[in-house]
Amino acid sequence: MSLIAEAPSFLQVFSDGTVVRTDHRAAACSATSKDVTIDPSKPITARVFLPSAAAPPAPLPVLLYFHGGGFCIGSTTWLGYHVFLENRSAASGAIILSVNYRLAPENKLPVAYDDCFAALQWLNTADLSRVFLAGDSAGGNIAHNVAIKLVGEKNTKISIKGIIPIHPYFGSEARTELEAEAGSVEEVKMNDMFWKLSLPDGKDRDFHSCNFERAEVEWGLFPATAVFVARMDFLKERGVMYEDYLKKKGVKNVRLHEAEEEKHVFHVWNPNSDAAVLLQNQIINFMQSF
């Protein structure tokens, strides 16, 4: 048995199919959060965050959040996600559902998209008029692809006001300038590894869920989008390209926000930092515009 893929301190994949994930610092539920089961047969679970203060006038906004991790790692219980989303729920008065979707390589795409869409359908049992999708890195990719799936569903009553991809994880066989730079070699190798582990067998990085330019969708029906990038993130170019592409396709209300002097998913590693608070407030402002 040999090691065929590794994300140091997070993931090891062996030649016999064994997958070992390293335990990450986890947060237990608090007074304003609880874990719920979306579908026990798969399983799909989620952590719900409720505003602790007196509820503002109904209806409360609802945010589905999809964690990052290259589709292969990550969890709703990671401390950074718990703190950031709990802070955000308290500050915005929003109900937040953070989704634990099934991970690759055991569950290759589109499983993550299907699981997160199932979480959206699970919410539809309530009277929901202000629903948003958000996520960081691979979770930003999921928010995009769940929105595409929703646009393609002709007989659904589900609607979302907007999506919020944070440092979205897209790719293509062609490299961007930042990806081609010598300083990005290790980061590119790691991203390529995650794509190889998560994409359907026989598909490359020009598969439509990775390369957003290959997606077939009625872009005029695509929801408003607030794209967040970080200046020191080599994936920044992908986010800027994504925002520009949506505008060219006629998507209304597309915004771009750049965090200065910050790296990829900084809010997960430093959820109480000034930059994370600014990110939180920018997201709240976007949601309150509807």
LOTIVEX-957491 format. One record per residue (C-alpha): residue number from 1; residue in one letter; z, x, y. Coordinates in pm, 1 decimal, always signed. Each point is the difference from the previous one (the first is absolute). Layout:
BEGIN
+-----+------+----------+----------+----------+
:  nr : rest :       up :     east :    north :
+-----+------+----------+----------+----------+
: NUM :    a :        Z :        X :        Y :
...
+-----+------+----------+----------+----------+
END
This chain:
BEGIN
+-----+------+----------+----------+----------+
:  nr : rest :       up :     east :    north :
+-----+------+----------+----------+----------+
:   1 :    m :     +0.0 :     +0.0 :     +0.0 :
:   2 :    s :   -108.8 :   +153.1 :   +331.2 :
:   3 :    l :    +56.3 :    -86.5 :   +363.5 :
:   4 :    i :   -323.5 :   -138.6 :   +149.4 :
:   5 :    a :   +115.0 :   -124.7 :   +342.1 :
:   6 :    e :   +303.6 :    +57.8 :   +216.3 :
:   7 :    a :   +142.3 :    -98.2 :   +336.3 :
:   8 :    p :   +294.2 :   +241.5 :    +21.3 :
:   9 :    s :   +339.2 :   -172.8 :    +17.3 :
:  10 :    f :   -164.4 :   -340.5 :    -52.6 :
:  11 :    l :   -239.3 :    -30.5 :   -295.0 :
:  12 :    q :   -119.7 :   +170.4 :   -319.0 :
:  13 :    v :   -281.5 :   -126.6 :   -223.5 :
:  14 :    f :    -46.2 :   +149.0 :   -347.6 :
:  15 :    s :   -301.1 :    +17.3 :   -229.8 :
:  16 :    d :   +144.3 :   -254.9 :   -244.2 :
:  17 :    g :    +24.2 :   -259.0 :   +280.0 :
:  18 :    t :   +370.3 :    +47.6 :    +67.0 :
:  19 :    v :    +91.5 :    -53.0 :   +366.7 :
:  20 :    v :   +326.3 :   +135.2 :   +140.7 :
:  21 :    r :   +114.8 :   -105.8 :   +346.5 :
:  22 :    t :   +290.4 :   +179.4 :   +160.9 :
:  23 :    d :   +283.7 :   -218.9 :   +122.2 :
:  24 :    h :    -11.2 :    -29.2 :   +376.7 :
:  25 :    r :   +291.5 :    -77.5 :   +228.0 :
:  26 :    a :    +40.4 :   -377.1 :    -28.6 :
:  27 :    a :   +168.4 :   -262.7 :   +214.5 :
:  28 :    a :   +188.8 :   -295.5 :   -138.0 :
:  29 :    c :    -44.4 :   -345.5 :   +146.2 :
:  30 :    s :   +202.3 :    -71.6 :   +310.4 :
:  31 :    a :   +145.6 :   -313.4 :   +157.8 :
:  32 :    t :   -341.6 :    -83.9 :   +147.6 :
:  33 :    s :   -220.0 :    +84.1 :   -299.0 :
:  34 :    k :    -42.8 :    -98.0 :   -361.8 :
:  35 :    d :   -233.9 :    +77.0 :   -289.6 :
:  36 :    v :   -217.8 :   -276.9 :   -141.0 :
:  37 :    t :   -243.9 :    -35.9 :   -288.0 :
:  38 :    i :   -356.8 :   -102.9 :    +79.2 :
:  39 :    d :   -134.9 :     +2.5 :   -355.7 :
:  40 :    p :   +223.1 :   +111.8 :   -289.8 :
:  41 :    s :   -292.4 :    +31.6 :   -241.5 :
:  42 :    k :   -157.2 :   +296.6 :   +176.4 :
:  43 :    p :   +258.4 :    +69.5 :   +155.6 :
:  44 :    i :    -34.1 :    -36.6 :   +377.8 :
:  45 :    t :   +316.2 :     +9.5 :   +209.1 :
:  46 :    a :    +79.1 :    +18.5 :   +370.2 :
:  47 :    r :   +280.4 :    +63.1 :   +244.0 :
:  48 :    v :    +51.2 :   -268.9 :   +263.9 :
:  49 :    f :   +145.7 :    +83.0 :   +340.9 :
:  50 :    l :   +141.9 :   -279.9 :   +214.6 :
:  51 :    p :    +92.3 :    +19.1 :   +369.4 :
:  52 :    s :   +375.3 :    +27.8 :    +39.9 :
:  53 :    a :    +16.0 :   -152.6 :   +349.0 :
:  54 :    a :    -32.3 :   -366.4 :    +86.1 :
:  55 :    a :   -347.2 :   -113.1 :    -96.8 :
:  56 :    p :   -250.0 :    -37.9 :   +283.4 :
:  57 :    p :   -200.8 :   -321.3 :    +30.8 :
:  58 :    a :   -191.1 :    -80.2 :   -320.8 :
:  59 :    p :   -222.7 :    +99.2 :   -156.2 :
:  60 :    l :   +119.8 :   +353.2 :    -66.9 :
:  61 :    p :   -278.0 :   +256.4 :    -38.2 :
:  62 :    v :    -42.2 :   +128.4 :   -355.6 :
:  63 :    l :   -110.4 :   +354.8 :    -76.5 :
:  64 :    l :   -113.6 :   +121.4 :   -341.2 :
:  65 :    y :    +47.8 :   +376.5 :    -18.5 :
:  66 :    f :   -166.2 :   +226.9 :   -256.7 :
:  67 :    h :   +150.1 :   +344.9 :    -51.7 :
:  68 :    g :   -205.0 :   +317.8 :    -20.6 :
:  69 :    g :    -17.7 :   +273.5 :   -262.3 :
:  70 :    g :   -364.6 :    +42.8 :    -97.5 :
:  71 :    f :    +30.2 :   -311.8 :   -221.1 :
:  72 :    c :   +196.4 :   +221.0 :   -243.9 :
:  73 :    i :   +350.0 :    +35.6 :   +146.6 :
:  74 :    g :   +227.5 :   -183.1 :   +242.8 :
:  75 :    s :   +235.2 :   -295.3 :    -18.2 :
:  76 :    t :   +159.4 :   -269.5 :   +211.7 :
:  77 :    t :   +335.1 :   +165.3 :    -76.2 :
:  78 :    w :    -83.3 :   +335.4 :   +163.9 :
:  79 :    l :   +256.0 :    +51.8 :   +272.4 :
:  80 :    g :   -255.5 :    +61.0 :   +277.4 :
:  81 :    y :   -181.7 :   -324.7 :    -69.2 :
:  82 :    h :   +323.1 :   -196.9 :    -24.7 :
:  83 :    v :   +136.9 :   +131.2 :   +330.7 :
:  84 :    f :   -328.0 :    -32.5 :   +191.3 :
:  85 :    l :    -67.0 :   -355.4 :   -117.9 :
:  86 :    e :   +358.3 :   -116.1 :    +43.4 :
:  87 :    n :     -6.7 :   +133.1 :   +357.4 :
:  88 :    r :   -330.7 :   -169.6 :    +61.0 :
:  89 :    s :   +113.1 :   -336.0 :   -133.1 :
:  90 :    a :   +308.2 :    +10.1 :   +223.0 :
:  91 :    a :   -199.5 :   +102.9 :   +308.1 :
:  92 :    s :   -284.8 :   -246.0 :    -44.7 :
:  93 :    g :   +172.5 :   -300.5 :   -151.8 :
:  94 :    a :   -255.9 :    +10.5 :   -280.1 :
:  95 :    i :    +35.3 :    -65.5 :   -370.6 :
:  96 :    i :   -135.0 :   +305.6 :   -183.9 :
:  97 :    l :   -108.9 :     +6.2 :   -363.6 :
:  98 :    s :    -36.5 :   +358.5 :   -125.2 :
:  99 :    v :   -204.8 :     -8.4 :   -321.5 :
: 100 :    n :    +50.1 :   +211.0 :   -313.0 :
: 101 :    y :   -348.9 :     +0.3 :   -149.6 :
: 102 :    r :    -87.9 :   +169.3 :   -329.0 :
: 103 :    l :    -91.9 :   +367.2 :    +28.0 :
: 104 :    a :   -284.3 :   +218.9 :   -125.0 :
: 105 :    p :    -95.8 :   +176.9 :   -218.0 :
: 106 :    e :   +150.6 :   -250.9 :   -241.4 :
: 107 :    n :   -144.3 :   -282.2 :   +210.8 :
: 108 :    k :   -321.1 :   +104.2 :   +171.4 :
: 109 :    l :   -155.8 :   -186.5 :   +290.3 :
: 110 :    p :    -49.6 :   -288.3 :    +61.0 :
: 111 :    v :   +342.9 :    -73.5 :   -155.0 :
: 112 :    a :   +187.0 :    +91.4 :   +320.3 :
: 113 :    y :   -226.5 :   -229.5 :   +203.8 :
: 114 :    d :    +40.5 :   -285.6 :   -247.8 :
: 115 :    d :   +378.9 :    +39.9 :     -6.5 :
: 116 :    c :    +25.5 :     -2.2 :   +378.1 :
: 117 :    f :   -233.4 :   -298.5 :    +26.6 :
: 118 :    a :   +224.9 :   -177.0 :   -252.9 :
: 119 :    a :   +293.7 :    +69.0 :   +232.3 :
: 120 :    l :   -193.6 :   -163.5 :   +282.9 :
: 121 :    q :    -69.6 :   -303.0 :   -218.4 :
: 122 :    w :   +368.3 :    -15.7 :    -98.0 :
: 123 :    l :    +89.7 :    -33.2 :   +367.6 :
: 124 :    n :   -241.6 :   -286.6 :    +44.4 :
: 125 :    t :   +251.5 :   -247.5 :   -139.5 :
: 126 :    a :   +156.9 :     -7.9 :   +346.6 :
: 127 :    d :   -128.3 :   -119.9 :   +337.4 :
: 128 :    l :   -141.9 :   +327.1 :   +128.3 :
: 129 :    s :   -195.7 :    +17.0 :   +323.9 :
: 130 :    r :    +65.0 :   +358.5 :   +112.7 :
: 131 :    v :    -62.6 :   +235.2 :   -292.3 :
: 132 :    f :    -89.9 :   +368.4 :    +35.1 :
: 133 :    l :    -87.1 :   +275.4 :   -247.8 :
: 134 :    a :   +113.0 :   +357.7 :    +57.9 :
: 135 :    g :    +37.6 :   +323.1 :   -188.9 :
: 136 :    d :     -9.7 :   +375.2 :    +33.4 :
: 137 :    s :   -241.2 :   +244.9 :   -163.6 :
: 138 :    a :   -106.5 :   -163.3 :   -329.7 :
: 139 :    g :   +183.8 :   -308.8 :   +122.1 :
: 140 :    g :   -227.9 :     -9.9 :   +305.1 :
: 141 :    n :   -294.7 :    +11.8 :   -238.0 :
: 142 :    i :   +157.0 :   -288.1 :   -194.9 :
: 143 :    a :    +42.7 :   -208.9 :   +316.2 :
: 144 :    h :   -372.8 :    +49.4 :    +70.7 :
: 145 :    n :   -110.5 :    -85.8 :   -353.7 :
: 146 :    v :   +230.4 :   -302.6 :    -31.6 :
: 147 :    a :   -150.0 :   -128.4 :   +326.6 :
: 148 :    i :   -349.8 :    +48.9 :   -145.7 :
: 149 :    k :   +103.9 :   -189.1 :   -313.5 :
: 150 :    l :   +139.4 :   -281.2 :   +213.1 :
: 151 :    v :   -320.2 :    -26.5 :   +207.3 :
: 152 :    g :   -192.7 :    -37.1 :   -325.4 :
: 153 :    e :   +221.0 :   -283.7 :   -125.5 :
: 154 :    k :   -187.1 :   -310.5 :   +114.9 :
: 155 :    n :   +242.9 :   -261.4 :   -132.8 :
: 156 :    t :   +330.2 :   +144.1 :   +117.2 :
: 157 :    k :   +225.0 :   -140.7 :   +268.8 :
: 158 :    i :   +161.2 :   +338.7 :    +56.7 :
: 159 :    s :    -67.3 :   +161.6 :   +335.5 :
: 160 :    i :   +133.1 :   +309.3 :   +168.7 :
: 161 :    k :    +21.3 :    +77.3 :   +370.2 :
: 162 :    g :    -57.5 :   +373.0 :    -22.7 :
: 163 :    i :    +30.0 :   +319.0 :   -199.3 :
: 164 :    i :   +181.7 :   +320.5 :    +92.8 :
: 165 :    p :   -126.5 :   +309.6 :   -186.2 :
: 166 :    i :   +224.8 :   +299.7 :    +76.2 :
: 167 :    h :   -167.2 :   +337.6 :    -67.9 :
: 168 :    p :   -238.5 :   -177.7 :   -240.7 :
: 169 :    y :   -109.8 :   +178.8 :   -315.9 :
: 170 :    f :   -379.0 :    -17.6 :    -24.5 :
: 171 :    g :   -255.6 :   +250.4 :   -121.6 :
: 172 :    s :   -357.4 :    +75.4 :    -98.5 :
: 173 :    e :   -190.1 :   +264.8 :   -190.1 :
: 174 :    a :   -104.0 :   +146.0 :   +337.9 :
: 175 :    r :   +274.8 :   +192.9 :   +178.4 :
: 176 :    t :   +109.3 :    -52.2 :   +357.4 :
: 177 :    e :    +34.8 :   +300.9 :   +228.9 :
: 178 :    l :   +377.7 :    +11.1 :    -39.8 :
: 179 :    e :    -26.4 :    -30.4 :   -378.5 :
: 180 :    a :   -244.2 :   +291.8 :     -6.5 :
: 181 :    e :   +227.5 :   +231.7 :   +197.1 :
: 182 :    a :   +162.8 :   +283.5 :   -192.7 :
: 183 :    g :   +347.1 :   -111.5 :   +103.9 :
: 184 :    s :    -47.3 :   -335.4 :   -172.3 :
: 185 :    v :    -91.7 :   +137.1 :   -343.9 :
: 186 :    e :   +328.4 :    -83.3 :   -174.1 :
: 187 :    e :    +24.7 :   -344.1 :   +159.9 :
: 188 :    v :   -358.8 :    -78.6 :   -100.0 :
: 189 :    k :    +67.5 :   +111.6 :   -358.5 :
: 190 :    m :   +304.4 :   -226.0 :    -16.3 :
: 191 :    n :   -191.6 :   -299.0 :   +137.5 :
: 192 :    d :   -290.0 :    +62.0 :   -237.5 :
: 193 :    m :   +248.6 :     +7.2 :   -287.7 :
: 194 :    f :   +153.1 :   -334.3 :   +101.5 :
: 195 :    w :   -345.9 :   -158.3 :    +31.4 :
: 196 :    k :    -99.8 :   +136.1 :   -342.3 :
: 197 :    l :   +314.4 :   -146.8 :   -154.6 :
: 198 :    s :    -33.2 :   -339.9 :   +166.9 :
: 199 :    l :   -372.0 :    -85.3 :    +21.0 :
: 200 :    p :   -159.7 :   -198.9 :   -284.7 :
: 201 :    d :   -146.2 :   +216.6 :   -275.1 :
: 202 :    g :   -345.7 :   +127.1 :    +89.9 :
: 203 :    k :    +40.0 :    -64.1 :   +374.3 :
: 204 :    d :     +4.8 :   +264.6 :   +271.7 :
: 205 :    r :   +125.8 :     +2.9 :   +360.0 :
: 206 :    d :   -299.7 :   -203.3 :   +115.6 :
: 207 :    f :   +138.1 :   -298.3 :   -191.2 :
: 208 :    h :    +36.4 :   -289.4 :   +244.4 :
: 209 :    s :   +379.9 :     -7.8 :     -8.4 :
: 210 :    c :    +12.0 :   +365.7 :   +105.0 :
: 211 :    n :   -302.2 :    +19.3 :   +231.4 :
: 212 :    f :    +36.1 :   -297.7 :   +236.6 :
: 213 :    e :   -366.3 :    +26.5 :   +102.0 :
: 214 :    r :   -100.2 :   -108.7 :   -352.5 :
: 215 :    a :   +192.4 :   -326.6 :    +10.5 :
: 216 :    e :   -198.1 :   -324.6 :     +9.7 :
: 217 :    v :   +183.0 :   -259.1 :   +207.4 :
: 218 :    e :    -61.1 :   -255.5 :   +274.7 :
: 219 :    w :   +135.2 :   +225.1 :   +272.8 :
: 220 :    g :     -3.2 :   -282.3 :   +251.1 :
: 221 :    l :   +281.0 :   -161.0 :   -202.1 :
: 222 :    f :   +205.0 :   +318.8 :    -26.4 :
: 223 :    p :   +339.7 :    -24.6 :   +172.5 :
: 224 :    a :   +116.0 :   +177.9 :   +314.5 :
: 225 :    t :    +98.8 :   +358.2 :    -76.9 :
: 226 :    a :   +237.4 :   +252.6 :   +155.0 :
: 227 :    v :    -72.9 :   +346.0 :   -140.8 :
: 228 :    f :   +263.5 :   +272.4 :    +31.2 :
: 229 :    v :    -77.9 :   +371.0 :    -30.9 :
: 230 :    a :   +202.1 :   +320.0 :    +44.4 :
: 231 :    r :   -142.2 :   +293.5 :   +193.3 :
: 232 :    m :   +117.4 :   +262.6 :   -251.0 :
: 233 :    d :   -119.8 :   -194.1 :   -305.4 :
: 234 :    f :   -323.6 :   +132.0 :   -151.0 :
: 235 :    l :    -76.6 :   -361.8 :    -98.1 :
: 236 :    k :     -5.6 :    -91.2 :   +369.4 :
: 237 :    e :   -381.5 :    +17.2 :     +4.6 :
: 238 :    r :    -20.9 :   -263.4 :   -271.4 :
: 239 :    g :   +214.4 :   -236.7 :   +204.3 :
: 240 :    v :   -204.8 :    +54.7 :   +316.0 :
: 241 :    m :   -323.4 :    -48.9 :   -197.6 :
: 242 :    y :   +141.2 :   -319.6 :   -148.6 :
: 243 :    e :    +89.9 :   -144.5 :   +341.5 :
: 244 :    d :   -346.1 :    +86.7 :   +133.0 :
: 245 :    y :   -171.0 :   -150.0 :   -304.8 :
: 246 :    l :   +185.3 :   -331.1 :    +32.9 :
: 247 :    k :   -101.6 :    -26.1 :   +365.1 :
: 248 :    k :   -364.6 :    +70.2 :    -85.7 :
: 249 :    k :    +13.7 :   -272.9 :   -265.1 :
: 250 :    g :   +116.3 :   -252.3 :   +259.3 :
: 251 :    v :   +363.6 :    -34.6 :   -104.1 :
: 252 :    k :   +186.7 :   -146.4 :   +295.6 :
: 253 :    n :   +320.5 :   +145.5 :   +141.5 :
: 254 :    v :     -0.6 :   +348.5 :   -151.7 :
: 255 :    r :   +249.3 :   +247.1 :   +145.7 :
: 256 :    l :    +77.2 :   +368.1 :    -57.6 :
: 257 :    h :   +336.7 :   +170.0 :    +59.4 :
: 258 :    e :    +56.7 :   +374.4 :    -35.4 :
: 259 :    a :   +339.7 :   +162.4 :    -49.5 :
: 260 :    e :    +11.4 :   +334.6 :   +179.9 :
: 261 :    e :   +133.3 :   +307.4 :   -179.8 :
: 262 :    e :    +69.7 :   -195.8 :   -319.1 :
: 263 :    k :   -107.4 :    +45.1 :   -361.4 :
: 264 :    h :    -99.7 :   -234.2 :   -279.1 :
: 265 :    v :   +245.5 :   -290.1 :    -59.7 :
: 266 :    f :   +261.7 :   +157.8 :   +227.8 :
: 267 :    h :   +182.6 :   -333.5 :    +20.5 :
: 268 :    v :    +82.0 :    +14.5 :   -371.9 :
: 269 :    w :   +162.9 :   +342.7 :    +18.1 :
: 270 :    n :   +167.2 :    -60.9 :   +339.6 :
: 271 :    p :    +41.5 :   -378.3 :    +32.7 :
: 272 :    n :   +248.8 :    +23.6 :   +287.6 :
: 273 :    s :   -197.1 :   +250.1 :   +209.6 :
: 274 :    d :   -127.8 :    -79.6 :   +348.7 :
: 275 :    a :   -355.9 :     +4.1 :   -135.6 :
: 276 :    a :    +91.6 :   -250.8 :   -272.7 :
: 277 :    v :   +164.1 :   -228.5 :   +256.6 :
: 278 :    l :   -314.3 :    +19.2 :   +216.1 :
: 279 :    l :   -213.8 :    -84.3 :   -302.9 :
: 280 :    q :   +227.8 :   -291.5 :    -76.1 :
: 281 :    n :    -29.0 :   -133.4 :   +355.6 :
: 282 :    q :   -380.1 :    +33.6 :     +1.8 :
: 283 :    i :    -18.1 :   -200.4 :   -322.5 :
: 284 :    i :   +230.6 :   -264.5 :   +144.0 :
: 285 :    n :   -216.6 :    -26.4 :   +313.3 :
: 286 :    f :   -309.3 :    -49.5 :   -215.8 :
: 287 :    m :   +168.1 :   -274.7 :   -203.4 :
: 288 :    q :   +135.1 :   -172.9 :   +311.0 :
: 289 :    s :   -349.2 :    -21.9 :   +147.8 :
: 290 :    f :    -79.6 :   -283.2 :   -244.3 :
+-----+------+----------+----------+----------+
END
